[in-house]
Amino acid sequence: MSRPADRVNRRTRAWIWPLVIGLVCTLTWSSPAGADTSRAGLDDALDAILADPLLKGGAAGVVVADADSGAVLYQHRPDDRLMPASNTKLLTSAAAMGLLGPDYTFRTEVLTDGSRHGRVLRGDLYLRGTGDPTLLAEDYDRLATSLAESGVERVTGRLIADDTRFDTQRVGRSWAADDESAYYAAQISPLTLAPDTDYDAGSVIVRTTPGAAAGDRPEVTLTPGTDYLRIDNRATTGATGSGSTLTVERRHGSNTLTVSGALPAGGGPAKEWVSVWEPTGYAASVFADALARHGVHLDKATRLGKATPPDARPLASHRSMPLKQLLVPFMKLSNNIHAEVLTKAIGYETAGRGTWDAGLAAISDWLKKQGVDTGSVRQVDGSGLSRMDNIAAGRLAELLLTVRDEPWYADWYASLPVACAPDRMVGGTLRSRMCGTPAAGNARGKTGSLTGASGLSGYVTDADGRELVYSVVTNNYLAPSVKGLEDAIVVTLARSGADRVTAVRPKAVPGATAERGGAGDLECSWTKPRRC
């Protein structure tokens, strides 16, 4: 088996391969008769796609390589460092599998340093988290049930929420201020809560139902139900058929949700996913409510951020799904919070510090050992939400090649979105793309989207049955989206073989348009209801 460094050297020596095949290949466009078929070779076909006016004035890095040999079949500015957006998650997820292991789990515990006296627990109750982003309200309810079934009816001390596994830096470097209340930019805590099985930790679902008649006040409810957030309902019900102008905003530094605008009478409810301020308190509040429902009374108020004493004994516990399963919602839906939790968990497990700095240092060291040139990589968060992240397409291709030798590769590969696969937990962010082409059900890749930044990197099998690695990263374009260019490159690879290149023209990707007035060309999975 070849080492990653050997494969990198072979790829460097193989740069002239596209020039050779350009002399012997025939290029055709998969478009109506009359298209230009004079340009030959994979290099000419992909160069033509990158010359599309959608990318005028922008920047692109593209690499295509043979997955087995590592030979580079095409490259365009492979070393230009660009904003990778969520392609950053390829680095984070692979390093998590390599450093934490596919069976790694998060543990959430209820402990005490007090003593039992009949049905009374004299002392404090500790709720200790280690980062589990998949905890649901029902999981906290089960923890409360376990305590109640043990016979405890009263706790004389406090409920103390122990979130000391990670540091207190809640958001990543240079995350956009106007994303503060967006669920995809929720605060990071080792003690948190997700409102649904997409596992959007640190957020709450706001459901607004119009009144029976115009002028009525809509009904607003939260999932999970909690008093941790306050609803300021200023909305109204509009006339039937009037359309929705509803907005939900969380005030900076608070958990007051202002619901304003209107919903039409006779219409269905509207849902918004909103991040909470201080997820540790959110989780503790939901757990305290569960204790009360099960007849366990707390004598004193909840306290946040104190470490559990080393001699505390466990009373109840919950383990998360293993990492190899968590990868599915993480990568399929491009979950930013999962990426950041894993980054801090890596820091804790490798250096004893649950910080971004420690986690990123460990990720960089692991990547370097795999043969990735980390000296030309700047990674400042785990998700790619930061616009300070800089990664070249060549480095992403190196990673995609080297991880194929890892024992956990099959699980990691399975977590990548699949083109045109309709199931959200299979197709993920690619479920509506490349349909009706040879790439459908074939290409796998990690998407990435920020304003003026897009990426798609992964694997595709060509017409000869040869597996290819590809990475496409584009920046600084003014078009609403360049997803059609990415798809055209991947479909061209799927249609082509070693002796014949069949190029396709870029097409618009449904739903791939700027969001929030141009503030984001966001991942389709980040907009709800889901566009993909």
Solvent accessible surface area in square Angstrom, and as a share of the most:
residue,aa,sasa,rsa
1,M,193,0.86
2,S,37,0.24
3,R,148,0.54
4,P,11,0.07
5,A,60,0.47
6,D,66,0.34
7,R,11,0.04
8,V,37,0.21
9,N,78,0.40
10,R,75,0.28
11,R,15,0.05
12,T,92,0.54
13,R,159,0.58
14,A,20,0.16
15,W,141,0.49
16,I,82,0.41
17,W,69,0.24
18,P,9,0.06
19,L,101,0.50
20,V,81,0.46
21,I,13,0.06
22,G,17,0.16
23,L,159,0.79
24,V,108,0.62
25,C,8,0.05
26,T,73,0.43
27,L,2,0.01
28,T,32,0.18
29,W,34,0.12
30,S,51,0.33
31,S,35,0.23
32,P,114,0.72
33,A,112,0.87
34,G,83,0.80
35,A,23,0.17
36,D,77,0.40
37,T,76,0.44
38,S,95,0.61
39,R,95,0.35
40,A,31,0.24
41,G,0,0.00
42,L,10,0.05
43,D,25,0.13
44,D,39,0.20
45,A,0,0.00
46,L,0,0.00
47,D,55,0.29
48,A,21,0.16
49,I,2,0.01
50,L,19,0.09
51,A,79,0.61
52,D,32,0.17
53,P,110,0.69
54,L,72,0.36
55,L,13,0.06
56,K,170,0.72
57,G,76,0.73
58,G,26,0.25
59,A,28,0.22
60,A,5,0.04
61,G,0,0.00
62,V,0,0.00
63,V,6,0.04
64,V,0,0.00
65,A,0,0.00
66,D,17,0.09
67,A,1,0.01
68,D,104,0.54
69,S,45,0.29
70,G,0,0.00
71,A,22,0.17
72,V,10,0.05
73,L,4,0.02
74,Y,6,0.02
75,Q,78,0.35
76,H,59,0.26
77,R,141,0.52
78,P,28,0.18
79,D,86,0.44
80,D,43,0.22
81,R,134,0.49
82,L,15,0.07
83,M,24,0.11
84,P,1,0.00
85,A,1,0.01
86,S,1,0.01
87,N,0,0.00
88,T,0,0.00
89,K,0,0.00
90,L,0,0.00
91,L,2,0.01
92,T,0,0.00
93,S,0,0.00
94,A,0,0.00
95,A,0,0.00
96,A,0,0.00
97,M,2,0.01
98,G,31,0.30
99,L,61,0.31
100,L,24,0.12
101,G,19,0.19
102,P,38,0.24
103,D,97,0.50
104,Y,39,0.15
105,T,35,0.20
106,F,4,0.02
107,R,78,0.28
108,T,0,0.00
109,E,20,0.09
110,V,0,0.00
111,L,5,0.02
112,T,0,0.00
113,D,67,0.35
114,G,12,0.12
115,S,54,0.35
116,R,96,0.35
117,H,87,0.39
118,G,60,0.58
119,R,138,0.50
120,V,34,0.20
121,L,0,0.00
122,R,137,0.50
123,G,23,0.22
124,D,33,0.17
125,L,0,0.00
126,Y,2,0.01
127,L,0,0.00
128,R,72,0.26
129,G,1,0.01
130,T,14,0.08
131,G,0,0.00
132,D,0,0.00
133,P,0,0.00
134,T,9,0.05
135,L,1,0.01
136,L,22,0.11
137,A,29,0.23
138,E,88,0.40
139,D,9,0.04
140,Y,0,0.00
141,D,36,0.19
142,R,137,0.50
143,L,4,0.02
144,A,0,0.00
145,T,36,0.21
146,S,51,0.33
147,L,1,0.00
148,A,26,0.20
149,E,140,0.63
150,S,61,0.40
151,G,13,0.13
152,V,3,0.02
153,E,86,0.38
154,R,107,0.39
155,V,0,0.00
156,T,35,0.20
157,G,6,0.06
158,R,89,0.32
159,L,0,0.00
160,I,2,0.01
161,A,0,0.00
162,D,5,0.03
163,D,13,0.07
164,T,67,0.39
165,R,62,0.22
166,F,9,0.04
167,D,42,0.22
168,T,117,0.68
169,Q,80,0.36
170,R,35,0.13
171,V,67,0.38
172,G,6,0.05
173,R,124,0.45
174,S,63,0.41
175,W,26,0.09
176,A,50,0.38
177,A,96,0.74
178,D,103,0.53
179,D,13,0.07
180,E,47,0.21
181,S,34,0.22
182,A,20,0.16
183,Y,16,0.06
184,Y,15,0.06
185,A,4,0.03
186,A,1,0.00
187,Q,15,0.07
188,I,1,0.00
189,S,1,0.00
190,P,1,0.01
191,L,0,0.00
192,T,3,0.02
193,L,0,0.00
194,A,1,0.01
195,P,15,0.09
196,D,35,0.18
197,T,85,0.49
198,D,19,0.10
199,Y,32,0.12
200,D,9,0.04
201,A,0,0.00
202,G,1,0.01
203,S,0,0.00
204,V,0,0.00
205,I,13,0.06
206,V,1,0.00
207,R,92,0.34
208,T,0,0.00
209,T,41,0.24
210,P,16,0.10
211,G,16,0.16
212,A,102,0.79
213,A,52,0.40
214,A,64,0.49
215,G,61,0.58
216,D,57,0.30
217,R,150,0.55
218,P,4,0.02
219,E,110,0.50
220,V,22,0.13
221,T,60,0.35
222,L,22,0.11
223,T,61,0.36
224,P,15,0.10
225,G,64,0.62
226,T,17,0.10
227,D,138,0.72
228,Y,58,0.22
229,L,9,0.04
230,R,136,0.50
231,I,54,0.28
232,D,26,0.13
233,N,41,0.21
234,R,145,0.53
235,A,0,0.00
236,T,53,0.31
237,T,3,0.02
238,G,13,0.13
239,A,60,0.47
240,T,112,0.65
241,G,74,0.71
242,S,67,0.43
243,G,38,0.37
244,S,71,0.46
245,T,92,0.54
246,L,24,0.12
247,T,63,0.37
248,V,22,0.13
249,E,112,0.50
250,R,14,0.05
251,R,106,0.39
252,H,146,0.65
253,G,35,0.34
254,S,34,0.22
255,N,25,0.13
256,T,15,0.09
257,L,0,0.00
258,T,21,0.12
259,V,0,0.00
260,S,37,0.24
261,G,29,0.28
262,A,20,0.15
263,L,7,0.03
264,P,24,0.15
265,A,10,0.08
266,G,80,0.77
267,G,33,0.32
268,G,52,0.50
269,P,62,0.39
270,A,27,0.21
271,K,96,0.41
272,E,70,0.32
273,W,43,0.15
274,V,6,0.03
275,S,1,0.00
276,V,0,0.00
277,W,88,0.31
278,E,40,0.18
279,P,1,0.00
280,T,0,0.00
281,G,5,0.04
282,Y,0,0.00
283,A,0,0.00
284,A,1,0.01
285,S,27,0.17
286,V,8,0.05
287,F,0,0.00
288,A,22,0.17
289,D,54,0.28
290,A,1,0.00
291,L,0,0.00
292,A,69,0.54
293,R,158,0.58
294,H,71,0.32
295,G,47,0.45
296,V,3,0.02
297,H,113,0.50
298,L,33,0.16
299,D,55,0.28
300,K,114,0.48
301,A,70,0.55
302,T,55,0.32
303,R,118,0.43
304,L,75,0.37
305,G,40,0.38
306,K,74,0.31
307,A,56,0.43
308,T,13,0.08
309,P,30,0.19
310,P,143,0.90
311,D,116,0.60
312,A,15,0.12
313,R,99,0.36
314,P,82,0.52
315,L,58,0.29
316,A,11,0.09
317,S,51,0.33
318,H,45,0.20
319,R,134,0.49
320,S,12,0.08
321,M,52,0.23
322,P,28,0.18
323,L,3,0.01
324,K,73,0.31
325,Q,95,0.42
326,L,3,0.01
327,L,0,0.00
328,V,46,0.26
329,P,9,0.06
330,F,0,0.00
331,M,0,0.00
332,K,5,0.02
333,L,8,0.04
334,S,0,0.00
335,N,9,0.05
336,N,2,0.01
337,I,4,0.02
338,H,0,0.00
339,A,0,0.00
340,E,0,0.00
341,V,1,0.00
342,L,1,0.00
343,T,0,0.00
344,K,0,0.00
345,A,2,0.02
346,I,0,0.00
347,G,0,0.00
348,Y,75,0.29
349,E,82,0.37
350,T,67,0.39
351,A,49,0.38
352,G,53,0.50
353,R,131,0.48
354,G,4,0.04
355,T,30,0.17
356,W,10,0.04
357,D,110,0.57
358,A,3,0.02
359,G,0,0.00
360,L,23,0.11
361,A,64,0.50
362,A,16,0.12
363,I,0,0.00
364,S,47,0.30
365,D,72,0.37
366,W,20,0.07
367,L,2,0.01
368,K,139,0.59
369,K,140,0.59
370,Q,25,0.11
371,G,27,0.26
372,V,5,0.03
373,D,75,0.39
374,T,21,0.12
375,G,79,0.76
376,S,21,0.13
377,V,28,0.16
378,R,116,0.42
379,Q,27,0.12
380,V,9,0.05
381,D,0,0.00
382,G,0,0.00
383,S,0,0.00
384,G,2,0.02
385,L,10,0.05
386,S,1,0.01
387,R,112,0.41
388,M,56,0.25
389,D,0,0.00
390,N,32,0.17
391,I,0,0.00
392,A,0,0.00
393,A,0,0.00
394,G,6,0.06
395,R,24,0.09
396,L,0,0.00
397,A,2,0.01
398,E,16,0.07
399,L,0,0.00
400,L,0,0.00
401,L,2,0.01
402,T,4,0.02
403,V,1,0.00
404,R,67,0.24
405,D,51,0.27
406,E,41,0.18
407,P,131,0.82
408,W,17,0.06
409,Y,35,0.13
410,A,73,0.56
411,D,58,0.30
412,W,0,0.00
413,Y,57,0.22
414,A,50,0.39
415,S,0,0.00
416,L,0,0.00
417,P,0,0.00
418,V,9,0.05
419,A,0,0.00
420,C,33,0.20
421,A,14,0.11
422,P,103,0.65
423,D,81,0.42
424,R,64,0.23
425,M,62,0.28
426,V,65,0.37
427,G,0,0.00
428,G,1,0.01
429,T,2,0.01
430,L,0,0.00
431,R,70,0.25
432,S,46,0.29
433,R,12,0.04
434,M,14,0.06
435,C,65,0.39
436,G,78,0.75
437,T,35,0.20
438,P,58,0.36
439,A,0,0.00
440,A,36,0.28
441,G,58,0.56
442,N,40,0.20
443,A,0,0.00
444,R,52,0.19
445,G,0,0.00
446,K,0,0.00
447,T,2,0.01
448,G,0,0.00
449,S,1,0.01
450,L,11,0.06
451,T,53,0.31
452,G,14,0.14
453,A,0,0.00
454,S,0,0.00
455,G,0,0.00
456,L,0,0.00
457,S,0,0.00
458,G,0,0.00
459,Y,2,0.01
460,V,2,0.01
461,T,52,0.30
462,D,9,0.04
463,A,66,0.51
464,D,84,0.44
465,G,57,0.55
466,R,58,0.21
467,E,41,0.18
468,L,4,0.02
469,V,0,0.00
470,Y,0,0.00
471,S,0,0.00
472,V,1,0.00
473,V,0,0.00
474,T,2,0.01
475,N,5,0.02
476,N,98,0.50
477,Y,9,0.03
478,L,174,0.87
479,A,19,0.15
480,P,79,0.50
481,S,17,0.11
482,V,0,0.00
483,K,12,0.05
484,G,6,0.06
485,L,2,0.01
486,E,0,0.00
487,D,16,0.08
488,A,3,0.03
489,I,0,0.00
490,V,0,0.00
491,V,7,0.04
492,T,0,0.00
493,L,2,0.01
494,A,4,0.03
495,R,79,0.29
496,S,6,0.04
497,G,10,0.10
498,A,45,0.35
499,D,107,0.55
500,R,118,0.43
501,V,1,0.01
502,T,25,0.14
503,A,0,0.00
504,V,15,0.08
505,R,110,0.40
506,P,36,0.23
507,K,165,0.70
508,A,100,0.78
509,V,19,0.11
510,P,104,0.65
511,G,36,0.35
512,A,16,0.12
513,T,75,0.44
514,A,47,0.36
515,E,38,0.17
516,R,110,0.40
517,G,90,0.87
518,G,37,0.36
519,A,48,0.37
520,G,1,0.01
521,D,6,0.03
522,L,12,0.06
523,E,3,0.01
524,C,25,0.15
525,S,0,0.00
526,W,12,0.04
527,T,22,0.13
528,K,34,0.14
529,P,119,0.75
530,R,54,0.20
531,R,76,0.28
532,C,5,0.03
